């Protein structure tokens, strides 16, 4: 049970930054009610961008390369986050450090093997095919022509060139912010799971005597 607690807490810590990395940088959390976005209208079929247009756009944006790079980075990021949090939990809760060093290493190898398999579950080619359908629903041919014009310009290509540099600087910052803010929640979750894992106290009730 202690091993399960340790892994569950680490898994929770691991998934949050991964989800954030897979998305565009989000705005800081706000206490204000979320704005209700209008339902986007689907572009009529005769105005939707063609597959050729989208292929050209994605090539200019280097979407496939970016997705491939992201998916290759994910296992290492996930392992790093999991290992860091497991060590922190074991330091703060020695009773959770039930596994030997050899068992921990074996466990990490198993996790690494399955993380590598996860990367291949949804390939970059499949991602792009799904993206094409979504682009066609919400952008017109003229929209895509305008976007192609931008990404064909020096400014557009400079933006594409700088995207990996920006993400390289942003991701560690995002992970740091996430780890700092998630730690109190993980500590709270660990305490609650420890309470669940405690054996039930034996009943002290005695049968009534006649």
Phi and psi in degrees as GROMACS dihedral restraints (atoms count N, CA, C in turn):
[ dihedral_restraints ]
;  ai    aj    ak    al  type     phi  dphi    fc
    3     4     5     6     1   -63.4    20    10
    4     5     6     7     1   -38.5    20    10
    6     7     8     9     1   -62.9    20    10
    7     8     9    10     1   -38.4    20    10
    9    10    11    12     1   -65.2    20    10
   10    11    12    13     1   -41.4    20    10
   12    13    14    15     1   -60.5    20    10
   13    14    15    16     1   -47.8    20    10
   15    16    17    18     1   -60.3    20    10
   16    17    18    19     1   -45.1    20    10
   18    19    20    21     1   -68.5    20    10
   19    20    21    22     1   -40.9    20    10
   21    22    23    24     1   -62.6    20    10
   22    23    24    25     1   -43.8    20    10
   24    25    26    27     1   -65.8    20    10
   25    26    27    28     1   -41.7    20    10
   27    28    29    30     1   -64.8    20    10
   28    29    30    31     1   -38.4    20    10
   30    31    32    33     1   -63.5    20    10
   31    32    33    34     1   -40.3    20    10
   33    34    35    36     1   -62.5    20    10
   34    35    36    37     1   -40.7    20    10
   36    37    38    39     1   -65.2    20    10
   37    38    39    40     1   -37.4    20    10
   39    40    41    42     1   -69.3    20    10
   40    41    42    43     1   -40.7    20    10
   42    43    44    45     1   -73.0    20    10
   43    44    45    46     1   -31.5    20    10
   45    46    47    48     1   -62.2    20    10
   46    47    48    49     1   -52.1    20    10
   48    49    50    51     1   -65.5    20    10
   49    50    51    52     1   -29.3    20    10
   51    52    53    54     1   -66.9    20    10
   52    53    54    55     1   -41.8    20    10
   54    55    56    57     1   -64.3    20    10
   55    56    57    58     1   -40.5    20    10
   57    58    59    60     1   -64.9    20    10
   58    59    60    61     1   -38.4    20    10
   60    61    62    63     1   -66.9    20    10
   61    62    63    64     1   -32.5    20    10
   63    64    65    66     1   -73.3    20    10
   64    65    66    67     1   -12.2    20    10
   66    67    68    69     1  -110.1    20    10
   67    68    69    70     1   170.4    20    10
   69    70    71    72     1   -69.0    20    10
   70    71    72    73     1   155.0    20    10
   72    73    74    75     1   -53.7    20    10
   73    74    75    76     1   130.2    20    10
   75    76    77    78     1   -92.6    20    10
   76    77    78    79     1   159.7    20    10
   78    79    80    81     1   -71.9    20    10
   79    80    81    82     1   155.2    20    10
   81    82    83    84     1   -59.6    20    10
   82    83    84    85     1   149.6    20    10
   84    85    86    87     1   -56.4    20    10
   85    86    87    88     1   144.2    20    10
   87    88    89    90     1  -131.5    20    10
   88    89    90    91     1   146.4    20    10
   90    91    92    93     1   -86.4    20    10
   91    92    93    94     1    -8.5    20    10
   93    94    95    96     1   -73.0    20    10
   94    95    96    97     1   148.7    20    10
   96    97    98    99     1   -59.2    20    10
   97    98    99   100     1   141.8    20    10
   99   100   101   102     1   -67.4    20    10
  100   101   102   103     1   138.2    20    10
  102   103   104   105     1   -70.5    20    10
  103   104   105   106     1   140.9    20    10
  105   106   107   108     1   -87.5    20    10
  106   107   108   109     1   115.0    20    10
  108   109   110   111     1   -80.3    20    10
  109   110   111   112     1   142.2    20    10
  111   112   113   114     1   -66.5    20    10
  112   113   114   115     1   148.7    20    10
  114   115   116   117     1   -66.7    20    10
  115   116   117   118     1   120.8    20    10
  117   118   119   120     1   -68.2    20    10
  118   119   120   121     1   141.7    20    10
  120   121   122   123     1   -81.4    20    10
  121   122   123   124     1   143.1    20    10
  123   124   125   126     1   -81.7    20    10
  124   125   126   127     1   132.1    20    10
  126   127   128   129     1   -67.5    20    10
  127   128   129   130     1   132.5    20    10
  129   130   131   132     1   -55.7    20    10
  130   131   132   133     1   148.8    20    10
  132   133   134   135     1   -57.1    20    10
  133   134   135   136     1   -37.5    20    10
  135   136   137   138     1   -76.1    20    10
  136   137   138   139     1    -7.7    20    10
  138   139   140   141     1  -109.9    20    10
  139   140   141   142     1    -2.6    20    10
  141   142   143   144     1   -72.3    20    10
  142   143   144   145     1   146.2    20    10
  144   145   146   147     1   -63.6    20    10
  145   146   147   148     1   147.7    20    10
  147   148   149   150     1   -79.3    20    10
  148   149   150   151     1   164.1    20    10
  150   151   152   153     1   -60.6    20    10
  151   152   153   154     1   -37.4    20    10
  153   154   155   156     1   -63.7    20    10
  154   155   156   157     1   -41.5    20    10
  156   157   158   159     1   -60.4    20    10
  157   158   159   160     1   -47.3    20    10
  159   160   161   162     1   -67.5    20    10
  160   161   162   163     1   -36.2    20    10
  162   163   164   165     1   -60.4    20    10
  163   164   165   166     1   -44.5    20    10
  165   166   167   168     1   -64.5    20    10
  166   167   168   169     1   -43.4    20    10
  168   169   170   171     1   -61.6    20    10
  169   170   171   172     1   -46.8    20    10
  171   172   173   174     1   -65.9    20    10
  172   173   174   175     1   -32.5    20    10
  174   175   176   177     1   -66.3    20    10
  175   176   177   178     1   -44.1    20    10
  177   178   179   180     1   -63.9    20    10
  178   179   180   181     1   -36.3    20    10
  180   181   182   183     1   -81.1    20    10
  181   182   183   184     1   -10.4    20    10
  183   184   185   186     1    56.1    20    10
  184   185   186   187     1    42.7    20    10
  186   187   188   189     1   -60.3    20    10
  187   188   189   190     1   -45.9    20    10
  189   190   191   192     1   -62.3    20    10
  190   191   192   193     1   -43.3    20    10
  192   193   194   195     1   -63.4    20    10
  193   194   195   196     1   -40.2    20    10
  195   196   197   198     1   -65.6    20    10
  196   197   198   199     1   -42.5    20    10
  198   199   200   201     1   -66.9    20    10
  199   200   201   202     1   -41.1    20    10
  201   202   203   204     1   -62.4    20    10
  202   203   204   205     1   -42.4    20    10
  204   205   206   207     1   -63.7    20    10
  205   206   207   208     1   -41.6    20    10
  207   208   209   210     1   -63.9    20    10
  208   209   210   211     1   -46.3    20    10
  210   211   212   213     1   -66.7    20    10
  211   212   213   214     1   -31.3    20    10
  213   214   215   216     1   -70.6    20    10
  214   215   216   217     1   -31.1    20    10
  216   217   218   219     1   -77.7    20    10
  217   218   219   220     1   -25.5    20    10
  219   220   221   222     1   -58.4    20    10
  220   221   222   223     1   -48.2    20    10
  222   223   224   225     1   -57.7    20    10
  223   224   225   226     1   -43.8    20    10
  225   226   227   228     1   -63.5    20    10
  226   227   228   229     1   -41.5    20    10
  228   229   230   231     1   -62.9    20    10
  229   230   231   232     1   -43.7    20    10
  231   232   233   234     1   -64.3    20    10
  232   233   234   235     1   -43.5    20    10
  234   235   236   237     1   -62.4    20    10
  235   236   237   238     1   -43.8    20    10
  237   238   239   240     1   -61.4    20    10
  238   239   240   241     1   -45.2    20    10
  240   241   242   243     1   -65.5    20    10
  241   242   243   244     1   -42.4    20    10
  243   244   245   246     1   -64.8    20    10
  244   245   246   247     1   -46.0    20    10
  246   247   248   249     1   -62.8    20    10
  247   248   249   250     1   -42.2    20    10
  249   250   251   252     1   -63.3    20    10
  250   251   252   253     1   -42.1    20    10
  252   253   254   255     1   -74.1    20    10
  253   254   255   256     1   -37.0    20    10
  255   256   257   258     1   -60.5    20    10
  256   257   258   259     1   -43.6    20    10
  258   259   260   261     1   -62.6    20    10
  259   260   261   262     1   -41.0    20    10
  261   262   263   264     1   -64.0    20    10
  262   263   264   265     1   -42.3    20    10
  264   265   266   267     1   -65.0    20    10
  265   266   267   268     1   -40.7    20    10
  267   268   269   270     1   -67.3    20    10
  268   269   270   271     1   -32.3    20    10
  270   271   272   273     1   -69.4    20    10
  271   272   273   274     1   -42.1    20    10
  273   274   275   276     1   -81.8    20    10
  274   275   276   277     1   -24.3    20    10
  276   277   278   279     1  -133.3    20    10
  277   278   279   280     1    80.0    20    10
  279   280   281   282     1   -56.0    20    10
  280   281   282   283     1   -27.7    20    10
  282   283   284   285     1   -66.1    20    10
  283   284   285   286     1   -16.3    20    10
  285   286   287   288     1   -85.1    20    10
  286   287   288   289     1   -14.5    20    10
  288   289   290   291     1   -83.9    20    10
  289   290   291   292     1    64.4    20    10
  291   292   293   294     1   -83.0    20    10
  292   293   294   295     1   -27.0    20    10
  294   295   296   297     1   -80.4    20    10
  295   296   297   298     1   144.6    20    10
  297   298   299   300     1   -73.7    20    10
  298   299   300   301     1   168.3    20    10
  300   301   302   303     1   -60.0    20    10
  301   302   303   304     1   -39.8    20    10
  303   304   305   306     1   -64.1    20    10
  304   305   306   307     1   -41.2    20    10
  306   307   308   309     1   -66.3    20    10
  307   308   309   310     1   -39.0    20    10
  309   310   311   312     1   -63.8    20    10
  310   311   312   313     1   -41.9    20    10
  312   313   314   315     1   -63.9    20    10
  313   314   315   316     1   -41.7    20    10
  315   316   317   318     1   -63.9    20    10
  316   317   318   319     1   -39.2    20    10
  318   319   320   321     1   -64.1    20    10
  319   320   321   322     1   -41.9    20    10
  321   322   323   324     1   -63.2    20    10
  322   323   324   325     1   -36.4    20    10
  324   325   326   327     1   -65.2    20    10
  325   326   327   328     1   -41.1    20    10
  327   328   329   330     1   -63.7    20    10
  328   329   330   331     1   -44.1    20    10
  330   331   332   333     1   -61.9    20    10
  331   332   333   334     1   -41.8    20    10
  333   334   335   336     1   -62.1    20    10
  334   335   336   337     1   -41.8    20    10
  336   337   338   339     1   -60.6    20    10
  337   338   339   340     1   -44.2    20    10
  339   340   341   342     1   -75.9    20    10
  340   341   342   343     1   -30.7    20    10
  342   343   344   345     1   -63.7    20    10
  343   344   345   346     1   -39.0    20    10
  345   346   347   348     1   -65.3    20    10
  346   347   348   349     1   -35.5    20    10
  348   349   350   351     1   -68.7    20    10
  349   350   351   352     1   -34.4    20    10
  351   352   353   354     1   -60.6    20    10
  352   353   354   355     1   -37.2    20    10
  354   355   356   357     1   -58.1    20    10
  355   356   357   358     1   -34.5    20    10
  357   358   359   360     1   -87.1    20    10
  358   359   360   361     1    -1.7    20    10
  360   361   362   363     1   -68.4    20    10
  361   362   363   364     1   -30.2    20    10
  363   364   365   366     1  -140.5    20    10
  364   365   366   367     1    94.6    20    10
  366   367   368   369     1   -75.0    20    10
  367   368   369   370     1   164.8    20    10
  369   370   371   372     1   -64.6    20    10
  370   371   372   373     1   -33.4    20    10
  372   373   374   375     1   -63.8    20    10
  373   374   375   376     1   -40.4    20    10
  375   376   377   378     1   -67.6    20    10
  376   377   378   379     1   -39.0    20    10
  378   379   380   381     1   -59.1    20    10
  379   380   381   382     1   -46.4    20    10
  381   382   383   384     1   -65.0    20    10
  382   383   384   385     1   -40.8    20    10
  384   385   386   387     1   -60.6    20    10
  385   386   387   388     1   -41.6    20    10
  387   388   389   390     1   -68.1    20    10
  388   389   390   391     1   -38.6    20    10
  390   391   392   393     1   -63.3    20    10
  391   392   393   394     1   -37.4    20    10
  393   394   395   396     1   -57.4    20    10
  394   395   396   397     1   -45.4    20    10
  396   397   398   399     1   -62.3    20    10
  397   398   399   400     1   -38.1    20    10
  399   400   401   402     1   -71.7    20    10
  400   401   402   403     1   -41.0    20    10
  402   403   404   405     1   -58.9    20    10
  403   404   405   406     1   -41.6    20    10
  405   406   407   408     1   -65.8    20    10
  406   407   408   409     1   -27.8    20    10
  408   409   410   411     1   -74.1    20    10
  409   410   411   412     1   -29.2    20    10
  411   412   413   414     1  -121.9    20    10
  412   413   414   415     1    -6.1    20    10
  414   415   416   417     1  -126.4    20    10
  415   416   417   418     1   140.9    20    10
  417   418   419   420     1   -87.2    20    10
  418   419   420   421     1   171.0    20    10
  420   421   422   423     1   -60.9    20    10
  421   422   423   424     1   -40.6    20    10
  423   424   425   426     1   -67.8    20    10
  424   425   426   427     1   -34.5    20    10
  426   427   428   429     1   -58.8    20    10
  427   428   429   430     1   -49.4    20    10
  429   430   431   432     1   -66.3    20    10
  430   431   432   433     1   -37.1    20    10
  432   433   434   435     1   -59.2    20    10
  433   434   435   436     1   -42.6    20    10
  435   436   437   438     1   -65.1    20    10
  436   437   438   439     1   -39.8    20    10
  438   439   440   441     1   -67.9    20    10
  439   440   441   442     1   -39.4    20    10
  441   442   443   444     1   -61.2    20    10
  442   443   444   445     1   -41.0    20    10
  444   445   446   447     1   -61.0    20    10
  445   446   447   448     1   -41.4    20    10
  447   448   449   450     1   -64.9    20    10
  448   449   450   451     1   -50.1    20    10
  450   451   452   453     1   -70.3    20    10
  451   452   453   454     1   -15.8    20    10
  453   454   455   456     1   -82.4    20    10
  454   455   456   457     1   -15.0    20    10
  456   457   458   459     1   -80.3    20    10
  457   458   459   460     1   162.3    20    10
  459   460   461   462     1   -56.7    20    10
  460   461   462   463     1   -39.6    20    10
  462   463   464   465     1   -64.5    20    10
  463   464   465   466     1   -42.7    20    10
  465   466   467   468     1   -64.0    20    10
  466   467   468   469     1   -42.9    20    10
  468   469   470   471     1   -70.0    20    10
  469   470   471   472     1   -32.5    20    10
  471   472   473   474     1   -65.0    20    10
  472   473   474   475     1   -38.9    20    10
  474   475   476   477     1   -61.4    20    10
  475   476   477   478     1   -43.4    20    10
  477   478   479   480     1   -64.3    20    10
  478   479   480   481     1   -41.8    20    10
  480   481   482   483     1   -60.7    20    10
  481   482   483   484     1   -38.8    20    10
  483   484   485   486     1   -84.0    20    10
  484   485   486   487     1   -14.5    20    10
  486   487   488   489     1   -55.5    20    10
  487   488   489   490     1   -47.3    20    10
  489   490   491   492     1   -63.1    20    10
  490   491   492   493     1   -36.3    20    10
  492   493   494   495     1   -65.6    20    10
  493   494   495   496     1   -44.4    20    10
  495   496   497   498     1   -61.6    20    10
  496   497   498   499     1   -45.8    20    10
  498   499   500   501     1   -66.3    20    10
  499   500   501   502     1   -35.4    20    10
  501   502   503   504     1   -62.3    20    10
  502   503   504   505     1   -35.0    20    10
  504   505   506   507     1   -80.8    20    10
  505   506   507   508     1   -34.1    20    10
  507   508   509   510     1   -76.1    20    10
  508   509   510   511     1   -41.2    20    10
  510   511   512   513     1   -59.4    20    10
  511   512   513   514     1   -48.5    20    10
  513   514   515   516     1   -60.0    20    10
  514   515   516   517     1   -37.5    20    10
  516   517   518   519     1   -64.2    20    10
  517   518   519   520     1   -44.5    20    10
  519   520   521   522     1   -61.6    20    10
  520   521   522   523     1   -42.5    20    10
  522   523   524   525     1   -65.2    20    10
  523   524   525   526     1   -39.7    20    10
  525   526   527   528     1   -63.0    20    10
  526   527   528   529     1   -48.2    20    10
  528   529   530   531     1   -59.8    20    10
  529   530   531   532     1   -44.5    20    10
  531   532   533   534     1   -63.6    20    10
  532   533   534   535     1   -44.7    20    10
  534   535   536   537     1   -64.4    20    10
  535   536   537   538     1   -40.4    20    10
  537   538   539   540     1   -62.8    20    10
  538   539   540   541     1   -41.4    20    10
  540   541   542   543     1   -86.0    20    10
  541   542   543   544     1   -21.7    20    10
  543   544   545   546     1   -87.1    20    10
  544   545   546   547     1   -20.2    20    10
  546   547   548   549     1   -56.7    20    10
  547   548   549   550     1   -47.8    20    10
  549   550   551   552     1   -59.6    20    10
  550   551   552   553     1   -36.6    20    10
  552   553   554   555     1   -67.5    20    10
  553   554   555   556     1   -42.1    20    10
  555   556   557   558     1   -65.3    20    10
  556   557   558   559     1   -38.5    20    10
  558   559   560   561     1   -63.2    20    10
  559   560   561   562     1   -42.5    20    10
  561   562   563   564     1   -64.0    20    10
  562   563   564   565     1   -42.2    20    10
  564   565   566   567     1   -64.2    20    10
  565   566   567   568     1   -40.2    20    10
  567   568   569   570     1   -61.0    20    10
  568   569   570   571     1   -42.7    20    10
  570   571   572   573     1   -63.6    20    10
  571   572   573   574     1   -42.4    20    10
  573   574   575   576     1   -66.8    20    10
  574   575   576   577     1   -37.6    20    10
  576   577   578   579     1   -71.2    20    10
  577   578   579   580     1   -31.5    20    10
  579   580   581   582     1   -63.1    20    10
  580   581   582   583     1   -40.6    20    10
  582   583   584   585     1   -62.2    20    10
  583   584   585   586     1   -40.4    20    10
  585   586   587   588     1   -64.7    20    10
  586   587   588   589     1   -36.2    20    10
  588   589   590   591     1   -77.2    20    10
  589   590   591   592     1   -16.9    20    10
  591   592   593   594     1   -65.4    20    10
  592   593   594   595     1   137.4    20    10
  594   595   596   597     1   -65.6    20    10
  595   596   597   598     1   145.9    20    10
  597   598   599   600     1   -65.3    20    10
  598   599   600   601     1   138.3    20    10
  600   601   602   603     1   -68.1    20    10
  601   602   603   604     1   138.7    20    10
  603   604   605   606     1   -63.0    20    10
  604   605   606   607     1   144.8    20    10
  606   607   608   609     1   -68.8    20    10
  607   608   609   610     1   137.0    20    10
  609   610   611   612     1  -101.3    20    10
  610   611   612   613     1     0.3    20    10
  612   613   614   615     1   -67.7    20    10
  613   614   615   616     1   132.7    20    10
  615   616   617   618     1  -103.3    20    10
  616   617   618   619     1   143.7    20    10
  618   619   620   621     1   -62.9    20    10
  619   620   621   622     1   141.9    20    10
  621   622   623   624     1   -64.8    20    10
  622   623   624   625     1   138.2    20    10
  624   625   626   627     1   -96.8    20    10
  625   626   627   628     1   143.9    20    10
